Amino acid sequence: MKYFILFFSLFLSSQITFSQTEKEKVSATISKNKIEGHIYFLADDLLKGRQIASPENKIAASYLANTLRGYGVQPVKENNEDKSSTENYYQEVKLNKVSPPSDLALEIDGKKQMNSVVLKPNKIDFTGDAIYLGYGLKEDYIGNDVSGKTIIIKSGGPNVTDTRAAFGMTEQKEELAEEHGAIAIIELLDTNDRIWGFIEHQSNGERIEIADENEAPKNITYLWIMDENNLYAKALESKKNHTVKLKMEGEVKTPILSHNVIGMVEGTDPKLKNEFIIYSAHYDHVGIGAADATGDTIYNGARDNAVGTTTVLSIAENIAKYPTKRSALFILFTGEEKGLLGSKYYVENPVLPLNKMVYCFNSDNAGYNDTSVITVIGLSRTTAAQHIKDAATAFGLTAIDDPAPEQNLFDRSDNVMFAQKGIPAPTFSLGFKSFDGDVTKYYHQAGDEANTLDYDYLVKFFESYVLAGRLIANDPKTPVWISDDKYAPAGKSLYKN
């Protein structure tokens, strides 16, 4: 019995020492000065908000690549076809800058329509018949011949009135219209002036999209007209047949390039090194915008996402010095602010097979309003949750799950691109218990400057992320989705389990 007690005491002591050693490894590479150095550089006015494909965005990419190089992180050399694309830490992301259609003119029954935006552009010069078709859903086509005609429809559906949800139905409505031979869709959007102003700003300015050499030519034009409280829809639904004049030039596409920054550290375990943990964040921001009350027009993006970028740099330095059992892949994405472009491009053009990626530990931020917590979007959705909670506790913080599900944050950051492929992928964020206060005060605002951050809190935040990453990467058990998660079936398909 005495020997058993002695053995158990030694075993327990070894576990405590191991835990302390992991924590000590984390603290050995993280300091407030390093954190400040990264964030102050990335959020400096000289980088003009790091907008995708800008010269300043390229400077940020160079800074990140050479920081990884300095840490001893290696470029990825096992590329799919073009090995040169990542040997210098860069993955080219081929994009198009798209200028909106010009000379848009729209009349319905002889009345000019001024409040309209183009969702799906296509050069068109049409004068002819239009049919009012309810919501433009499958049942609305019964008994109606729309071939060669324009259809006028209401946004959303019988139980869908939210603008975001209505937008989510546009692809379905477009497919139905094309299937039945319509040449244009005019959708009457029930929304208010504030939301419409945002839609106009997004739709009528230049946009950036991933270049697709195999893109099929557009066959249909799709427009929105503002129609608050469905007043215009109610006027038009009294008769089925109308006349429409619709004319506009096509959009103009200009090829541009941006870059994802990628590096790796090989794992130490003979078997587990074949599994990778991705540590990711986006480094772009929104660039130059409208002046705030102080006259500032540079949207520096200290929180969003110089903090997230620095999170990945912190763990890259740590794992390069103290490699984990699983291999590490560090990805810093471009173009998140323009529609998750960098991550979308990456999952379709991975530098290593996706089925080797067992976890994506993303970091993205809007702001924080509680420095006692870390908010992890999707915390409870994977089996790695306890590691994240334990890591936060080790540095005096508490890890909490998404407190604002109405914001749909899980599907609004780069992590969702990996989740859709089946890879468990939560997002590690600064602490907030509600999406308001100092979160919205700085989110996409010119005031999001490096000197407004609490760096004592950030030290604990980064330490928690790095320790969590180490615990996940060293666990003999591979992290997976919880069984009833909506992305669990994709995971089973990807990993063949």
Secondary structure, DSSP 8 states (H G I E B T S, - for coil): -HHHHHHHHHHHHHHHHHHHHHHHHHHHH--HHHHHHHHHHHTSGGGGGGBTTSHHHHHHHHHHHHHHHHHT-B-----SS-GGGTTTSEEEEEEEEEE--SS-EEEETTEE--SEEEEE---EEEEEEEEE-TT--GGGGTT---TTSEEEEESSBTTB--HHHHHHTHHHHHHHHHHTT-SEEEEEE---HHHHHHHHHHHHS-EEEE--TT------EEEEEE-GGGHHHHHHTT-SEEEEEEEE---EEEEEEEEEEEEEE--SSTTGGGSEEEEEEE--B-EE----TT---EE--IIIIIIHHHHHHHHHHHHHHS--SSEEEEEEES-GGGTSHHHHHHHHS-SS-GGGEEEEEEE--S--S-TTEEEEETGGGBTTHHHHHHHHHHTT-EEE--S-GGG-GGGGSTHHHHHHHT----EEEE--SSS-THHHHHTTSTT--GGGS-HHHHHHHHHHHHHHHHHHHH-SS---B-TT-TTHHHHHHHHT-
